[in-house]
Amino acid sequence: MQRRGLAAERIGAITFTNKAAREMRERLTRRLPQAEAEALRVSTFHALGLHLLQIEHARVGLRRSFSVLDTDDTTALLKDLLPKGARNEDIHALRGAISHAKNAGLDAAAAAAAARSAREHEIAARYASYQQRLRAWNAVDFDDLIRLPLSLLEADAELAPVWRERLRYLLVDEYQDTNEAQYRLLKALAGPRGAFTCVGDDDQSIYAWRGARPENLSEIARDYPLLRVLKLEQNYRCSTRILRCANALIAHNPHAHPKKLWSAAAEGAPVRVLRCRDTEHEAARIAALLDQAHNTDATSWGDYAVLYRGNHQARELEKALRLARVPYHLSGALSFLDRAEVKDTLAYLRLLVNAEDDAAFLRIVNLPRRDLGATTLEKLGLAAQARHVSLLAAARDMRCTAALARRQAQALHDFAALIARLQRFAETLPASAVLDAVLEHSGYRAHLAALPGDAAARARREANVRELGEWFRAMQRGGARAGDLAQQLMLLGNAEREDPGNAVRLMTLHAAKGLEFRGVCIVGCDDATLP
């Protein structure tokens, strides 16, 4: 950028995870002047799509205050679209099918046109109903952050050049993980100039199950005839012995661009293969190996990891490690901020500070239960859309609730009045006091106590809400408002996972990608278990 005099604001660096984007920003900040580092657009695919939609929202029929629904919200929506009593497996299967269609760049009409079987026609119909509900709620889901920008750029011949000028140079990491929609989005942004650089490795494609197409790497040469291929074959992480094994294991794979990994590092310890009778024997041997390595080499427990294909394989390992008194951390446990009672409480607080937060409204309008079904909320959403107002504003507007049954209309008016009352508290009380007021006046604390489950489950839920109050007390220096703190906590998201501390890490191979450990055990290396 400095050598060729390129404008920082015209460069977009795109990757798949927030962690990778954050690391890129940190490295660039150390090497560039502050103004240039801040001007660069370093983001995930979905953050880039969100940025585009925030500017072009009107072109796809969204108000500026549109919401992005999370997995819980979309699962609840799909549950309502299926017959009463639908199994969780059916809900997840439908969500996966719709996501697969969106990742292929298909809208509901295109999915219906492509349907061949009765099942595919049924999915396309559910997809259409799902999108209708999203539109009524002025909302999008995660996959729409790619699909909608793609449809805009491909359909509007005047808009695409505008965005190509804004992002003249694209750099894309982990290219083998791109799906059909992401590939086409990049192609639309690059345009005829094709000024983009991608980094990828077809042997590292591990996300085909969610739509990734490693063949995108081979299709680059077709779409960009002036392509230059630079092979990055030197490995800086692994020992020579590990790389020899890796080269042997991938030698039979079809390759878009053949390569041979090498390292300037030492030979390293031999790769060991253990033959075990069954999973119990395997887990016991791994526990003994870890204990021996920890004591012999005077290393930390956190230097070691045990990797597996699926989470179900962790059960025998947990049992063996407990018996051997080896401390471990099971990755993928539910984050504190992902717990339902925490998300519900934060949604109340978000709505206090931003009356146009429709996603927060939808999450809590029926918590505690107010007998407001999805059909009622869809009608409210259509009325809000017609008047260009938020769902909360529509709930207090009798013109928007006139078509509803009297009981539902009154429930919405009462909810809007409750939020108005809590907003007055929020203007004068400290954040932690506002949190207490929300829990009491909304009836949510009583709702938690009445939920089914044993005493231990109720105690955990109540403890989580108390802990949220402690977070607020710790964060409320400087007079920050409760809603602002709620937004800050929402942005923390998965970053606030439990610290694994000094413990052996148990995780899937997918979760381990990009991490490093002194010693690694891979379990279940048998045909049909580990691809």
Number of C-alpha atoms within 10 A of each C-alpha: 10 9 5 6 7 12 14 18 17 17 20 21 23 25 25 18 13 17 14 17 18 14 12 16 18 12 11 17 15 10 10 13 10 11 11 16 19 15 14 18 20 24 23 21 22 21 20 20 21 21 15 17 22 15 10 17 18 11 13 13 12 21 18 15 18 22 19 21 20 12 12 12 16 19 17 13 17 19 20 17 18 14 8 8 8 12 12 11 9 13 20 14 13 21 20 13 16 23 20 18 22 25 23 19 24 21 21 21 13 12 22 18 13 13 15 10 9 9 10 16 16 14 22 25 16 19 26 18 15 19 18 15 23 21 19 20 27 25 19 22 17 18 19 23 21 25 23 25 25 23 19 19 21 16 11 11 10 9 13 19 17 12 17 21 12 13 21 21 22 20 17 19 19 16 26 24 27 28 24 19 24 21 22 20 24 19 19 21 26 21 16 11 11 20 15 20 15 16 16 19 20 22 14 13 17 16 15 13 8 13 18 22 20 24 16 19 22 14 12 16 14 10 12 14 9 10 13 9 11 8 14 13 11 12 14 10 13 17 18 20 17 18 18 15 12 13 14 11 10 13 13 8 10 10 16 17 12 12 14 15 14 19 18 12 13 10 14 11 11 10 8 7 9 9 10 13 7 9 15 14 14 18 22 18 17 19 21 15 12 22 16 12 15 17 11 9 8 9 12 14 21 19 16 23 23 24 22 22 19 14 15 10 18 20 12 15 24 19 15 21 20 12 11 14 11 17 16 22 19 16 17 13 9 11 13 18 21 16 13 13 19 18 21 18 22 24 24 26 27 24 22 29 19 15 19 20 20 24 23 25 22 18 18 21 21 15 18 14 12 15 14 16 12 15 13 17 21 17 18 26 26 20 24 24 21 11 13 15 18 23 29 27 17 23 26 19 18 15 12 23 22 12 13 16 10 11 12 17 22 16 17 28 19 15 21 21 15 14 20 16 14 21 20 12 18 23 14 11 15 18 27 21 17 25 26 14 16 24 18 12 14 18 14 20 19 13 13 18 15 10 11 9 9 8 9 9 13 16 12 11 19 17 12 18 22 15 14 22 18 13 14 23 14 10 17 17 11 6 10 13 22 27 23 17 20 25 16 12 19 16 12 12 13 15 12 13 16 14 9 14 12 14 18 23 23 24 21 21 16 13 14 17 10 7 7 13 14 11 13 15 15 15 20 17 14 8 7 7 11 13 7
